[in-house]
Amino acid sequence: MLTYEKDIKPIKITAREAYKQSVETEEYLNTLRDVYSDIQGNIKDGYTNAHFFYDSMSLVNRVYRELLAQDYNLTLEKEKTCYHLTVDWSDVDLDPNKKYILPMEGAYSRDCYGNDLTGYAYKGTNGSWFMALRTNDEDMERLGYTVTATDIEEAPEWVKAIEPVEVES
């Protein structure tokens, strides 16, 4: 059955509902920033979990789904007046001092001698992220183009998408 544009009825909401949805989204984004900030602080302090308390079931569910997608171990319990969310990463090795190189799969070139070069992401001294072309992982390590787990956690999304390779310190 074909549907024509005249058959589609627009969904109408009140200005109050539109405002409520925008406030809830803003609240959610602010909450996520706070959650990730608390998690990073706990990691730096050597803790392997964090506890959060929420009044709103819809807000805690959204946060829960986001953290679940990030592979955290989660426990959600209903307490008398609120929801208690426990975030645990005890089975994940998050040593912020480990060193990594970041080979970029599919990013390669050839130099003027015909040598194959692989692209690697690295963090510059100014804090910006760049790509270097090198012949092998050892070159990246030798030249000091390594990053820490903390660097990766604070990196832009395109860097986080790269599978890190741990190097000997």
Rosetta constraint file for C-alpha pairs under 8 A:
AtomPair CA 3 CA 7 HARMONIC 6.34 0.50
AtomPair CA 3 CA 8 HARMONIC 7.55 0.50
AtomPair CA 4 CA 8 HARMONIC 6.94 0.50
AtomPair CA 13 CA 17 HARMONIC 6.17 0.50
AtomPair CA 13 CA 18 HARMONIC 6.67 0.50
AtomPair CA 14 CA 18 HARMONIC 6.33 0.50
AtomPair CA 15 CA 19 HARMONIC 6.09 0.50
AtomPair CA 16 CA 20 HARMONIC 6.12 0.50
AtomPair CA 17 CA 21 HARMONIC 6.18 0.50
AtomPair CA 18 CA 22 HARMONIC 6.32 0.50
AtomPair CA 19 CA 23 HARMONIC 6.14 0.50
AtomPair CA 20 CA 24 HARMONIC 6.09 0.50
AtomPair CA 21 CA 25 HARMONIC 6.20 0.50
AtomPair CA 22 CA 26 HARMONIC 6.16 0.50
AtomPair CA 23 CA 27 HARMONIC 5.98 0.50
AtomPair CA 24 CA 28 HARMONIC 6.03 0.50
AtomPair CA 25 CA 29 HARMONIC 6.20 0.50
AtomPair CA 26 CA 30 HARMONIC 6.14 0.50
AtomPair CA 27 CA 31 HARMONIC 5.98 0.50
AtomPair CA 28 CA 32 HARMONIC 6.16 0.50
AtomPair CA 28 CA 59 HARMONIC 6.56 0.50
AtomPair CA 28 CA 62 HARMONIC 7.70 0.50
AtomPair CA 28 CA 63 HARMONIC 7.63 0.50
AtomPair CA 29 CA 33 HARMONIC 6.27 0.50
AtomPair CA 30 CA 34 HARMONIC 6.29 0.50
AtomPair CA 31 CA 35 HARMONIC 6.11 0.50
AtomPair CA 31 CA 63 HARMONIC 7.95 0.50
AtomPair CA 32 CA 36 HARMONIC 6.11 0.50
AtomPair CA 32 CA 63 HARMONIC 6.77 0.50
AtomPair CA 33 CA 37 HARMONIC 6.05 0.50
AtomPair CA 34 CA 38 HARMONIC 6.06 0.50
AtomPair CA 35 CA 39 HARMONIC 6.14 0.50
AtomPair CA 35 CA 52 HARMONIC 7.96 0.50
AtomPair CA 36 CA 40 HARMONIC 6.12 0.50
AtomPair CA 37 CA 41 HARMONIC 6.15 0.50
AtomPair CA 38 CA 42 HARMONIC 6.11 0.50
AtomPair CA 38 CA 50 HARMONIC 7.44 0.50
AtomPair CA 39 CA 43 HARMONIC 6.17 0.50
AtomPair CA 39 CA 49 HARMONIC 7.57 0.50
AtomPair CA 39 CA 50 HARMONIC 6.37 0.50
AtomPair CA 40 CA 44 HARMONIC 6.22 0.50
AtomPair CA 41 CA 45 HARMONIC 6.20 0.50
AtomPair CA 42 CA 46 HARMONIC 6.20 0.50
AtomPair CA 42 CA 47 HARMONIC 5.07 0.50
AtomPair CA 42 CA 48 HARMONIC 7.14 0.50
AtomPair CA 42 CA 49 HARMONIC 7.22 0.50
AtomPair CA 42 CA 50 HARMONIC 7.00 0.50
AtomPair CA 43 CA 47 HARMONIC 5.42 0.50
AtomPair CA 43 CA 48 HARMONIC 6.55 0.50
AtomPair CA 43 CA 94 HARMONIC 7.53 0.50
AtomPair CA 44 CA 96 HARMONIC 7.44 0.50
AtomPair CA 48 CA 88 HARMONIC 5.91 0.50
AtomPair CA 48 CA 89 HARMONIC 5.36 0.50
AtomPair CA 48 CA 90 HARMONIC 4.88 0.50
AtomPair CA 49 CA 86 HARMONIC 6.98 0.50
AtomPair CA 49 CA 87 HARMONIC 5.35 0.50
AtomPair CA 49 CA 88 HARMONIC 4.19 0.50
AtomPair CA 49 CA 89 HARMONIC 6.04 0.50
AtomPair CA 49 CA 90 HARMONIC 7.03 0.50
AtomPair CA 50 CA 86 HARMONIC 5.85 0.50
AtomPair CA 50 CA 87 HARMONIC 5.19 0.50
AtomPair CA 50 CA 88 HARMONIC 6.60 0.50
AtomPair CA 51 CA 84 HARMONIC 7.05 0.50
AtomPair CA 51 CA 85 HARMONIC 5.82 0.50
AtomPair CA 51 CA 86 HARMONIC 4.64 0.50
AtomPair CA 51 CA 87 HARMONIC 6.36 0.50
AtomPair CA 52 CA 84 HARMONIC 5.86 0.50
AtomPair CA 52 CA 85 HARMONIC 5.08 0.50
AtomPair CA 52 CA 86 HARMONIC 6.41 0.50
AtomPair CA 53 CA 82 HARMONIC 6.44 0.50
AtomPair CA 53 CA 83 HARMONIC 5.56 0.50
AtomPair CA 53 CA 84 HARMONIC 4.72 0.50
AtomPair CA 53 CA 85 HARMONIC 6.21 0.50
AtomPair CA 54 CA 59 HARMONIC 7.50 0.50
AtomPair CA 54 CA 60 HARMONIC 6.23 0.50
AtomPair CA 54 CA 82 HARMONIC 5.57 0.50
AtomPair CA 54 CA 83 HARMONIC 5.15 0.50
AtomPair CA 54 CA 84 HARMONIC 6.70 0.50
AtomPair CA 54 CA 85 HARMONIC 7.99 0.50
AtomPair CA 55 CA 81 HARMONIC 7.13 0.50
AtomPair CA 55 CA 82 HARMONIC 4.78 0.50
AtomPair CA 55 CA 83 HARMONIC 6.27 0.50
AtomPair CA 56 CA 60 HARMONIC 6.29 0.50
AtomPair CA 56 CA 82 HARMONIC 7.63 0.50
AtomPair CA 56 CA 83 HARMONIC 7.69 0.50
AtomPair CA 57 CA 61 HARMONIC 6.07 0.50
AtomPair CA 57 CA 83 HARMONIC 7.17 0.50
AtomPair CA 58 CA 62 HARMONIC 6.33 0.50
AtomPair CA 59 CA 63 HARMONIC 6.32 0.50
AtomPair CA 60 CA 64 HARMONIC 5.90 0.50
AtomPair CA 60 CA 83 HARMONIC 7.30 0.50
AtomPair CA 60 CA 85 HARMONIC 7.64 0.50
AtomPair CA 61 CA 65 HARMONIC 6.16 0.50
AtomPair CA 62 CA 66 HARMONIC 6.33 0.50
AtomPair CA 63 CA 67 HARMONIC 6.21 0.50
AtomPair CA 64 CA 68 HARMONIC 5.99 0.50
AtomPair CA 64 CA 74 HARMONIC 7.50 0.50
AtomPair CA 64 CA 85 HARMONIC 7.79 0.50
AtomPair CA 65 CA 69 HARMONIC 6.25 0.50
AtomPair CA 66 CA 70 HARMONIC 6.63 0.50
AtomPair CA 67 CA 71 HARMONIC 6.62 0.50
AtomPair CA 67 CA 72 HARMONIC 5.86 0.50
AtomPair CA 67 CA 74 HARMONIC 7.86 0.50
AtomPair CA 68 CA 72 HARMONIC 5.61 0.50
AtomPair CA 68 CA 73 HARMONIC 7.19 0.50
AtomPair CA 68 CA 74 HARMONIC 7.10 0.50
AtomPair CA 72 CA 87 HARMONIC 6.41 0.50
AtomPair CA 72 CA 88 HARMONIC 6.16 0.50
AtomPair CA 72 CA 89 HARMONIC 5.96 0.50
AtomPair CA 73 CA 87 HARMONIC 5.90 0.50
AtomPair CA 73 CA 88 HARMONIC 5.00 0.50
AtomPair CA 73 CA 89 HARMONIC 6.24 0.50
AtomPair CA 74 CA 85 HARMONIC 7.01 0.50
AtomPair CA 74 CA 86 HARMONIC 5.64 0.50
AtomPair CA 74 CA 87 HARMONIC 4.88 0.50
AtomPair CA 74 CA 88 HARMONIC 6.23 0.50
AtomPair CA 75 CA 84 HARMONIC 7.97 0.50
AtomPair CA 75 CA 85 HARMONIC 5.73 0.50
AtomPair CA 75 CA 86 HARMONIC 5.07 0.50
AtomPair CA 75 CA 87 HARMONIC 6.80 0.50
AtomPair CA 76 CA 83 HARMONIC 6.91 0.50
AtomPair CA 76 CA 84 HARMONIC 5.69 0.50
AtomPair CA 76 CA 85 HARMONIC 4.58 0.50
AtomPair CA 76 CA 86 HARMONIC 6.47 0.50
AtomPair CA 77 CA 83 HARMONIC 5.79 0.50
AtomPair CA 77 CA 84 HARMONIC 5.17 0.50
AtomPair CA 77 CA 85 HARMONIC 6.59 0.50
AtomPair CA 78 CA 82 HARMONIC 6.27 0.50
AtomPair CA 78 CA 83 HARMONIC 4.66 0.50
AtomPair CA 78 CA 84 HARMONIC 6.29 0.50
AtomPair CA 79 CA 83 HARMONIC 5.73 0.50
AtomPair CA 79 CA 84 HARMONIC 6.74 0.50
AtomPair CA 94 CA 149 HARMONIC 6.94 0.50
AtomPair CA 95 CA 149 HARMONIC 6.80 0.50
AtomPair CA 96 CA 148 HARMONIC 6.08 0.50
AtomPair CA 96 CA 149 HARMONIC 4.79 0.50
AtomPair CA 96 CA 150 HARMONIC 5.07 0.50
AtomPair CA 97 CA 148 HARMONIC 5.77 0.50
AtomPair CA 97 CA 149 HARMONIC 6.64 0.50
AtomPair CA 97 CA 150 HARMONIC 7.57 0.50
AtomPair CA 98 CA 148 HARMONIC 5.53 0.50
AtomPair CA 98 CA 149 HARMONIC 6.13 0.50
AtomPair CA 98 CA 166 HARMONIC 7.25 0.50
AtomPair CA 98 CA 167 HARMONIC 7.84 0.50
AtomPair CA 98 CA 169 HARMONIC 7.14 0.50
AtomPair CA 99 CA 146 HARMONIC 5.89 0.50
AtomPair CA 99 CA 147 HARMONIC 5.46 0.50
AtomPair CA 99 CA 148 HARMONIC 4.74 0.50
AtomPair CA 99 CA 149 HARMONIC 6.90 0.50
AtomPair CA 99 CA 166 HARMONIC 5.95 0.50
AtomPair CA 99 CA 167 HARMONIC 5.69 0.50
AtomPair CA 99 CA 168 HARMONIC 7.18 0.50
AtomPair CA 99 CA 169 HARMONIC 6.40 0.50
AtomPair CA 100 CA 146 HARMONIC 5.31 0.50
AtomPair CA 100 CA 147 HARMONIC 5.25 0.50
AtomPair CA 100 CA 148 HARMONIC 6.08 0.50
AtomPair CA 100 CA 149 HARMONIC 7.36 0.50
AtomPair CA 100 CA 164 HARMONIC 5.86 0.50
AtomPair CA 100 CA 165 HARMONIC 5.28 0.50
AtomPair CA 100 CA 166 HARMONIC 4.41 0.50
AtomPair CA 100 CA 167 HARMONIC 5.43 0.50
AtomPair CA 101 CA 120 HARMONIC 7.25 0.50
AtomPair CA 101 CA 121 HARMONIC 7.58 0.50
AtomPair CA 101 CA 122 HARMONIC 7.51 0.50
AtomPair CA 101 CA 137 HARMONIC 7.44 0.50
AtomPair CA 101 CA 140 HARMONIC 7.07 0.50
AtomPair CA 101 CA 141 HARMONIC 7.27 0.50
AtomPair CA 101 CA 145 HARMONIC 6.95 0.50
AtomPair CA 101 CA 146 HARMONIC 5.04 0.50
AtomPair CA 101 CA 147 HARMONIC 6.37 0.50
AtomPair CA 101 CA 164 HARMONIC 5.91 0.50
AtomPair CA 101 CA 165 HARMONIC 5.37 0.50
AtomPair CA 101 CA 166 HARMONIC 6.62 0.50
AtomPair CA 101 CA 167 HARMONIC 7.03 0.50
AtomPair CA 102 CA 120 HARMONIC 5.29 0.50
AtomPair CA 102 CA 121 HARMONIC 5.31 0.50
AtomPair CA 102 CA 122 HARMONIC 6.97 0.50
AtomPair CA 102 CA 146 HARMONIC 7.91 0.50
AtomPair CA 102 CA 162 HARMONIC 6.31 0.50
AtomPair CA 102 CA 163 HARMONIC 6.62 0.50
AtomPair CA 102 CA 164 HARMONIC 4.94 0.50
AtomPair CA 102 CA 165 HARMONIC 6.29 0.50
AtomPair CA 103 CA 118 HARMONIC 7.07 0.50
AtomPair CA 103 CA 119 HARMONIC 6.04 0.50
AtomPair CA 103 CA 120 HARMONIC 4.37 0.50
AtomPair CA 103 CA 121 HARMONIC 6.60 0.50
AtomPair CA 103 CA 137 HARMONIC 7.90 0.50
AtomPair CA 103 CA 162 HARMONIC 7.18 0.50
AtomPair CA 103 CA 163 HARMONIC 7.45 0.50
AtomPair CA 103 CA 164 HARMONIC 7.22 0.50
AtomPair CA 103 CA 165 HARMONIC 7.62 0.50
AtomPair CA 104 CA 118 HARMONIC 7.23 0.50
AtomPair CA 104 CA 119 HARMONIC 5.30 0.50
AtomPair CA 104 CA 120 HARMONIC 5.28 0.50
AtomPair CA 104 CA 121 HARMONIC 6.78 0.50
AtomPair CA 104 CA 162 HARMONIC 6.38 0.50
AtomPair CA 105 CA 119 HARMONIC 7.64 0.50
AtomPair CA 105 CA 162 HARMONIC 7.92 0.50
AtomPair CA 107 CA 118 HARMONIC 6.03 0.50
AtomPair CA 107 CA 119 HARMONIC 4.96 0.50
AtomPair CA 108 CA 116 HARMONIC 7.05 0.50
AtomPair CA 108 CA 117 HARMONIC 5.34 0.50
AtomPair CA 108 CA 118 HARMONIC 4.35 0.50
AtomPair CA 108 CA 119 HARMONIC 5.41 0.50
AtomPair CA 108 CA 133 HARMONIC 7.26 0.50
AtomPair CA 109 CA 116 HARMONIC 5.94 0.50
AtomPair CA 109 CA 117 HARMONIC 5.04 0.50
AtomPair CA 109 CA 118 HARMONIC 6.58 0.50
AtomPair CA 109 CA 119 HARMONIC 7.89 0.50
AtomPair CA 109 CA 133 HARMONIC 7.54 0.50
AtomPair CA 110 CA 114 HARMONIC 5.53 0.50
AtomPair CA 110 CA 115 HARMONIC 5.35 0.50
AtomPair CA 110 CA 116 HARMONIC 4.62 0.50
AtomPair CA 110 CA 117 HARMONIC 5.47 0.50
AtomPair CA 111 CA 115 HARMONIC 5.47 0.50
AtomPair CA 111 CA 116 HARMONIC 6.77 0.50
AtomPair CA 111 CA 117 HARMONIC 6.95 0.50
AtomPair CA 115 CA 135 HARMONIC 7.11 0.50
AtomPair CA 116 CA 135 HARMONIC 6.13 0.50
AtomPair CA 117 CA 133 HARMONIC 5.49 0.50
AtomPair CA 117 CA 134 HARMONIC 4.97 0.50
AtomPair CA 117 CA 135 HARMONIC 4.53 0.50
AtomPair CA 117 CA 136 HARMONIC 7.46 0.50
AtomPair CA 118 CA 133 HARMONIC 5.33 0.50
AtomPair CA 118 CA 134 HARMONIC 5.48 0.50
AtomPair CA 118 CA 135 HARMONIC 6.04 0.50
AtomPair CA 118 CA 136 HARMONIC 7.06 0.50
AtomPair CA 119 CA 131 HARMONIC 6.13 0.50
AtomPair CA 119 CA 132 HARMONIC 5.58 0.50
AtomPair CA 119 CA 133 HARMONIC 4.57 0.50
AtomPair CA 119 CA 134 HARMONIC 6.65 0.50
AtomPair CA 120 CA 131 HARMONIC 5.33 0.50
AtomPair CA 120 CA 132 HARMONIC 5.22 0.50
AtomPair CA 120 CA 133 HARMONIC 6.31 0.50
AtomPair CA 120 CA 134 HARMONIC 7.54 0.50
AtomPair CA 120 CA 140 HARMONIC 7.95 0.50
AtomPair CA 121 CA 129 HARMONIC 6.83 0.50
AtomPair CA 121 CA 130 HARMONIC 5.62 0.50
AtomPair CA 121 CA 131 HARMONIC 4.50 0.50
AtomPair CA 121 CA 132 HARMONIC 6.42 0.50
AtomPair CA 121 CA 159 HARMONIC 7.02 0.50
AtomPair CA 122 CA 129 HARMONIC 5.71 0.50
AtomPair CA 122 CA 130 HARMONIC 5.49 0.50
AtomPair CA 122 CA 131 HARMONIC 6.21 0.50
AtomPair CA 122 CA 132 HARMONIC 7.32 0.50
AtomPair CA 122 CA 145 HARMONIC 5.81 0.50
AtomPair CA 122 CA 146 HARMONIC 6.70 0.50
AtomPair CA 122 CA 147 HARMONIC 6.69 0.50
AtomPair CA 123 CA 127 HARMONIC 5.94 0.50
AtomPair CA 123 CA 128 HARMONIC 5.75 0.50
AtomPair CA 123 CA 129 HARMONIC 4.51 0.50
AtomPair CA 123 CA 130 HARMONIC 6.25 0.50
AtomPair CA 123 CA 145 HARMONIC 7.51 0.50
AtomPair CA 123 CA 147 HARMONIC 6.83 0.50
AtomPair CA 123 CA 151 HARMONIC 7.83 0.50
AtomPair CA 124 CA 128 HARMONIC 5.41 0.50
AtomPair CA 124 CA 129 HARMONIC 5.97 0.50
AtomPair CA 124 CA 130 HARMONIC 6.77 0.50
AtomPair CA 129 CA 155 HARMONIC 7.96 0.50
AtomPair CA 134 CA 139 HARMONIC 6.53 0.50
AtomPair CA 134 CA 140 HARMONIC 6.92 0.50
AtomPair CA 135 CA 139 HARMONIC 7.00 0.50
AtomPair CA 136 CA 140 HARMONIC 7.03 0.50
AtomPair CA 137 CA 141 HARMONIC 6.44 0.50
AtomPair CA 138 CA 142 HARMONIC 5.93 0.50
AtomPair CA 139 CA 143 HARMONIC 5.95 0.50
AtomPair CA 140 CA 144 HARMONIC 6.25 0.50
AtomPair CA 140 CA 145 HARMONIC 5.09 0.50
AtomPair CA 140 CA 146 HARMONIC 6.93 0.50
AtomPair CA 141 CA 145 HARMONIC 5.84 0.50
AtomPair CA 141 CA 146 HARMONIC 6.05 0.50
AtomPair CA 141 CA 167 HARMONIC 7.56 0.50
AtomPair CA 147 CA 151 HARMONIC 6.00 0.50
AtomPair CA 147 CA 152 HARMONIC 7.15 0.50
AtomPair CA 148 CA 152 HARMONIC 6.51 0.50
AtomPair CA 149 CA 153 HARMONIC 6.25 0.50
AtomPair CA 150 CA 154 HARMONIC 6.31 0.50
AtomPair CA 151 CA 155 HARMONIC 6.01 0.50
AtomPair CA 152 CA 159 HARMONIC 7.01 0.50
AtomPair CA 152 CA 160 HARMONIC 6.13 0.50
AtomPair CA 153 CA 160 HARMONIC 7.19 0.50
AtomPair CA 155 CA 159 HARMONIC 6.02 0.50
AtomPair CA 155 CA 160 HARMONIC 6.41 0.50
AtomPair CA 156 CA 160 HARMONIC 6.53 0.50
AtomPair CA 157 CA 161 HARMONIC 6.26 0.50
AtomPair CA 158 CA 162 HARMONIC 7.15 0.50
